[in-house]
Structures are given as structure tokens and as C-alpha cells.
Amino acid sequence: MIPVVSETFADRMKLIENIVIPYPKFNGVLCKIKECHEKSVILKVPPSLLITGEVGSGKTYIFERYLKQNYKEWEEEGDDGIRFKKNILAVTLTHAVTHGELIVQLLSHLGAIKPEHGRNNAERLTRLVQLIKVTGIEFIMIDEFHNIIDRDKKKTLFKVSETFKDIINLTGVAFVFFGLDDPRNPELNSTVILENSIQLKKRVPDHVKLERFKFDTGKQQENFIRLLHEFDQLLPFVKLSGLSESNTASRIFQATDGLIYSIKKLIEDAAWIAMKKHENCIELEHFAKAFAQNKFINEDYKGYAKTNPFLE
């Protein structure tokens, strides 16, 4: 069903930006995270979860989607006054960290006053464990997990991995880790972290890898075309753009190599161009322009330009 067309350009673009990606694989991953969360609440030693994929595979989208659906915060009055509480601690790691820096970063995200306070890391870890418990944290989500890898310091990586293991043991709270898994950068793959700590690996028994769409077999083409058809149904145009027509679908696959971020971004940018021209749907010329102006999509991983598949 085509949505009712909003009155303003801005409204229509916001609607496109907020489209929930109609991909059953993502729904399955969200269900796995929910199950991990539920076990974290119920079990004494809950299992944690690792979700990996290459850049643009949808890891951060799933991270943000789960938070949007499940994050809660509230205030609770106690003996020491009103305390702010939340059920999920969500942290994005931006760079390689030592185990001491990791503890301070988690304390900071929990709102600790002077998170670096403490005579040593053991003291700060005790403080972190106490704060996780009193803040009501049920579940911890870590995005960009691979950023703890320091290729020059294996000892540091081991200590950081052990710190995650210690937090799980001392709090009974599960983690879900989101990290890179790209064959072009094997030394930065998140599984390397688990291989450096058998104890942490035992506590993260489940691994979900987000894959690109493929277009080789009839079944794979059917899955890709179904995705495009559902996207098309959600776009705020007065008529369908024919994304699922075999010729258009094949071009979109060539342009994006089946990467979900590229698919969504290409459609968003083409829709922007079409709406700016007051068109009733997206045409090939809009896709051609959208492809040409996005280097993440129009260059391969070595930086070489790809052929624009929308130019006839």
C-alpha cells in the first residue's frame, strides 16, 4: 500500500529516512537480541551474543532499532534521594581502549560523577559493578566492538576481553556486541577478540553474521526483489517506482553489490532527487544521479570507480 503523500518535501523525506527496513533477516536478529535480553533478566549467568558484518551490513541500524523499541528510563525514590534508572546501557566504542579506559567509559555512560575516580582499575571495576546494579541495568549493548583491537598490543586486547568477562560474571548482565567482520580486514574482525580470551568466548556462545544480498540463484533474486517491492510500497509517491521490476532490480543490485546500507541510501538519494523535480515516482535518471554523487556506493573497496548501471 502506497502511503498518503505528505504535504511538504521535508515530511516526505523524513518518512523515507524513518522507513523500517523490510528485511526478515533483521527481524530475526532483533528477536535473538530480545531473547538474549530476556535471559539476562532471568538467568544467573546469561549467555551473551556477538553480531558481526562488514561496513554497511546493518549492524548499527539494528543496534539503534533495538534501543528504539526497548530502551526505558525512569526515576525511583530511595533512601539517598531520587535516582535516575535505565534498563539498557548502550555504548559505542570509538577507538582502541585499555581495560582501565573501558571501565571509565562505561562509568561515564552510566552518569558516574568523576568516572576516573579510584585508586586503581580494580577499585573502579567494583564501582562500575555497583552502579550497574543500582541503576537497574538489565542488558549492555556495545557497538563498534572491533575498535578495542590494538594490532600492536595483544596484551592490552587480552586484558580488555577479560574485563568484559569480569563484568558479566560480577553483574549477571549479558552483553550484545556489534562488530566488524570483513574478509578484506581480517586482523580487525571481532572474532579475534574472543579468540584472545577463552573465558569471554565461553560467555558469548552465539554469533550472528550479517551477510550481503546475493543475486546468483532464482531464490536469491526472489528475496532481493521482494525487499525492493516492499521498499517501493513504503515510498511517499503517488505511484510505485517499479523497483522490483527485473531490469531495475538488477541495476540496483549491480550498483549496491547487495549491501543493505547502500540499497537504502541509494533509494533515499534517488527519492530526494525525484521529489525535488516534483516527479510522481523514481526513474532511472534519478538513480543514475544518486549513484554518481555517492562515493561509498560508486567506488569499490580499493577506491576505483564503478560503472554506473543506470546509464542506458
N, C-alpha and C positions, 0 to 999 in steps of 0.2 A: 504494500500500500504506500503510495507516494504521500509524504507529509504535506500538510497545508502550508503553502508558501507564505512565509512571514512578510511583513510589510517592508522591513528595512534590510539593506545589504548586510549590516552588522549582525542582525538577528539570524539571518540565514547562514552566515559564516560561523557564528557561534554554535549553531545547530550541527553543522558539519564537523567542527572541531570536537564536539562532545559526543559524536556517534560512538556507540559501544561496538567494538569490532565484532562482527557476527561470525566468530570462528569457534566451532565446537571444541577444538584443542584447548583454547584459552579457558573455556568454561570448565573443562576437565581439570586443568591446573588449579583454577580457583577453588574447585571442590577439594583437591588434595591439600591445599593450604588451609582450608577450613577444617578439614579432618585433623591436620597437624595441630591447629589452634585448639580444637576441642580436646584432643589428647593431652595437650599442655595443661588444660584446666583440670582434667580428671586424674591423670596418671602421676605417680610419684617421680618416675624417671621417664619423661615423654621422649619419643624419637623426634629428631629434627629433620629438616628437609633441605636439599640443595636443588636450585633451579638454575640451569645454565643455557647459554645460547650465544651466538655471535652478536656483534653490534647490529642493532636494528631488528632483532628477532622478537621483541615484545616484552622483554624482562621488566623494564621499568614501567611499561603500561600495566602489566599485571600487578606489580608492586603497588602502584597508585590506585588501581581499580579495587584491590582488596581493602586497602585503607579506607577508600571512599565508602565502601559497603559495610565495613565492620568496626572502624575506629570509634571509640566512645571516650568522652571525658566528663568528669563531674567533680563536684566539691563535696567533701564529707567533714563533718564537725567531730573533733576528737578532744582529748584532754589538753593537747597543746595548741588548740585553736582549729581553724578551718584549713584542711589540707586539700590541695589540688590532686586529682587522681585521673588516670587513664588506663585503658586496658591493653594498648599496644605501644611498644617502644619501637619507633621506626627511625633508622639511621642510614644515611648514605655516606660511605667511606670515600673520601676524595683523593687520598694518597696513601702510600705505604706508611704504616704506623708501627711503633714498638708496642709491646704489650702494655707498658705504662701509659702511652698516649691513647691507646684504645680505651682503657679504663676511664681516663679523664674525659674522653669524647662521649662515652656513654653516660657518665655522671652529668656532663653538661646538658645532654638531651633530656635528662630527667629533671632538669631545673635546679641542680645542686648549686648552692652558694659556694663559691671558691672550689670548683671541682678538682683543682690540682692540690687542694689541701690534704695533708697526710705526710707522715714521716717517710713512708716507703710505699711501694706498689701493693704489698700485702695489706697494709692498712687501708689504702684506697679501695682495694677489691672488697674488703669487708664492708666498707661504707657503701659501695655500689650494690652489693647483695642486699643489704638492709633497705636501701632506698627502692630497689626493685620490688621488694615485698610490701613496704608501707605505701607505695604509690599505686598498688593494685595491678601491676603489670602481669598479664596472662601469657604474653606472646611477644617475641622480639623479631623484627624484620630488618635484615641487613642488605642494602643494595650496594652494587659495585664491590662485592666481596673480594674480587680478584685484586683490588687495589692494595691489599695488605701484602702482596707479594713484592719482596725486595730481592731482585735477582742476585745481588751481591752479598746478601746476609741471610743465609739459610738458618742460622741460629735464631735470628730475630723472628723469622717465619714460624719456627717451631714454638717459640715462646708465646706468640700471638695465638696460634692454634690451641695451645694448652690453656690459654686464658679463656677462650670461648668454652672449652671443655669444663673448666672450673666453674664458670658462671652457670652452665647447665646443671652441673652436679649440686652446686650450693643453693640454687634457687628453685630447681624443679620446673624451670620455664624453658620451653622449646624455642629454637631459632628456625627461621627460614632464611636461607642465604641465596641471594641472587647474584650470579657472577658470569664472567666471560668464559666461553668455551669455543674457541675459534682455531681451526686447524692451521691457519696462517700465522698464529702466535701461540704455539703450544706451551711455551715457557710461562705464559700468563694465564693458562687455563686454571679455573677454580679448583679442579680436581687435584691439582698439585698441592694445594693447601691441605687437603685431607690426607694425602699420601705422606705428608710430613708429620702427621700426628695420628697414630693408630687409635689412640684413645678418643680423639674427636671423630675419626672416621666411624667408629663403633656407634657413636651417638647420632650420626647422620646417615642412616641406612638407606634412605630413599633419594634417588636422583632423577630429576625430570629434565630432559634436554629439549629445548625448543628448536624445531627444525624449520628450514625454508619450505615453501610450497615447491612441489615438483610438477613437471608438465610432460612427463615421458609416456606414461600409460593412460589408457582411457579413464581409469578410475581417478588418477591424479588430476587429469584435465577436468573431470566432472567436479571434483572437490574445489578446484580453483574457480571454475565458472560459477559454482553455487555461491561462493564467497562474494564474487563480483555482483551477482544478481541481487544478493541481499543488501550489499552496499548501495546499489542503484536504487532500490526501493526506499532507502532512508534519505536520499538526497533531496533537498528542497527545491526541485524544479517542477515545472508544470507537466513535463513528460519525462519518461525514462531516457537515460543516455545510452542505452544499449551496451552497457559494459560487459554483459555476459555473452554477447554475440561472438561467435568463434573467432572472427577476424580481429575484433577489438581486444578480446581476452588474450589472444596470442601475442599481440603487440604489448599489452600491459605486462605480460609475463616476461617478454624479452627486455623491456625497459627496467624492470624491478628485480629480475632474477629470482622472483618468488619470495622476496624478503618483505615481511608484513609491514614494517615501518615505511619502506619505500612505496608499497602499494597504497597505503593510507595517505602518505604525503603527496604522492603524485595525483591522486584523486582530489585531495583538498586544494592543491595549487591549480589544477585544471578547472575546478569548480569556481575558484576565485576569478580566474580569467574570463570564464564564460559569463559569470554574473556581472562582472564589470562591463561586459559588452551587451548586457541585457538579453542574453540568449535564453532559450527555453530548456536547453539541456547542454551537456558537454559534448563537443565534437572533437574529431581527431586533431584539428588545428590547435585546440586548447591544450590537449595532451602534449602535442609537439613542443609548444612554447613552455609548458610546465617542465617537461623533461630537460629542455635546453638550459633552463635557468637554475637547476639544482645539481651541484657538483657531487653530492653524495650519491645521487642516482645516476648521473650521466658519465661518471668515471668509474673504472674498475678499481680493484683494491691496490693496484700499482700506480694509479693516477693517470692511466691512459684513457682518452675519450672513447666512449662507446658510440656506436651508430644509433642515430635517432630512429626508432622503429615506427614513429608516427608520421614520417615524411613519405608521401607516396611517390 
